[in-house]
Amino acid sequence: MPAKDVFHEVVKTALQKDGWQITNDPLTISVGGVNLSIDLAAEKLIAAERQGQKIAVEIKSFLQKSSAISEFHTALGQFINYRGALRRVQPERVLYLAVPLTTYNTFFQLDFPKDMIAENKVKMLIYDVEREVIFQWIN
């Protein structure tokens, strides 16, 4: 099992504060002969519809400022692979890439990362490390 990200518990707490029930920690799936492990899975019951929203979250810390682009390559590649796998085995689940607010406000505002996020239609969950809350959902 892969090691948990430094901010794994921060994101887990933030999701719970936002009304999400953690259903898998981690979410392990098998597809096409490959086993994958996505950091978290959660559900939120929508009372009016009586149907739950289901998400999966891949958490990244981006703590290595000198290699942000390298971490970005890894994060984007994982996101694309995990999204493709989920489409095949759990198509009702929406994948989000979770990144810290400070990183989102700096690195993710640069032209290249912004373009790649848009081009690859990456859904993001921006979390505040200090307050342990979800700052923003980007669909």
N, C-alpha and C positions, 0 to 999 in steps of 0.2 A: 504494500500500500504506500503511495507517495506521501511525503511529508506534508503536513498542513502548512499553509501560508502563515506568515507572522501575524497577520490581521484576521485570521480565520474566526476566532472567537468574537472579535469586534463586529464583523459583518453578521455573524449568527445572532448576536445580541441586538444589533440594529434591525434586522429583519423581524425578530420577535417583538421588538418595541413597535414596529410598524404593522403588527397584527398578523404576521405570517407564522404558520406552524411548520417547524422543521420536520420533514418526513424522512430524510436520508442525510447522513453525515458520515461518509460521502455517499453520493449516488453512483453506484457501479452498474455499468451496462455492458452487454456483450453484443457486438454487431460485426458481421462479416469476418468472423474468426479472431477478432481483436477485443480485448477487455479494456474498458476505459473507466476512469474514476474522476467524476466531476465533484467539486468541493461540497456543494450543498444542493438539496432539493427542498422545496417548500410549497405549501398550499395556503390559499386564502379563500375562505368561504364568502361568496357574494350572496347575501341573504335574499335580495330581491329576485335573483335568478335561480337560486338553489343549486348553483353549479360552482365548483371551485376553480380558481385560477391556479395553474401549476407552473412553477418556474424551476429552473436550475441555475446555479450561480457558480461561475469560476472566479475565484478571488485572486487578485494580484496586489502586491504591496508596492512595487516600484521603488524600493529602498536604495538600490544601487544607482545613484544619480549619474555616475560616470558611464554606465552602460544601459541607459534608459531605452535606447533603440534596440539593443539586444533583448531586453526584457519584453519590449513591445513585439518584436518578431515572434517570440515564444508565445506570448499571450494571444496574439492575433491568429497564429497557427492553431493553437489549442481551441480557440473559440470556433474557428471554421470547421475543424474536425468534429468537435463535440456537437455543434449544431447539426451537421450532416448525420451524425450517428443518432441523435435524438429524433430527427425527422423520420428515421427508419423504425425506431423501436418505441418511442414515446412522443408521437407527433403533437399531442395536446400540450406538451411542456415547452415553455419559452425560455431560451437561454439568455442570460445576462453576464456581461463581463463587469466585475466589481473592481473599481479603482479608487484610491484615496482622493479626497477633495483637493489636497495640495498638488498632487500629480496631475489631476484633471485640469486645474487652473494654470498649470505651467506647461508641461510636456504636451498634453493633449490639445493645447491651443495652438501649437505649431502647425504650419500648413500641411506638412506631410502626414503626421498622425491623423489630423482632422480629415484629410482626403481619404486615407485608407479606412478609417472608421465609417465614413459615409459610403465609400465604394463597396465595402463588404457588409453594409447594413448591420453593423454591430450594435446591439442593444446594450446599454450601459446602466449600471447602478453605481452612483457616486456616493461614497460613504465618508463620514466625518470621524476620524480616528479618535479624537479627544472626547467628543460627545457620544460616541457609539450610536449614531443615528444615520439613517439614509438621508442624504442631502438632496439627491435628485435622481429621478428615473428618466432615462433617455431612450425613447423608442424610435 
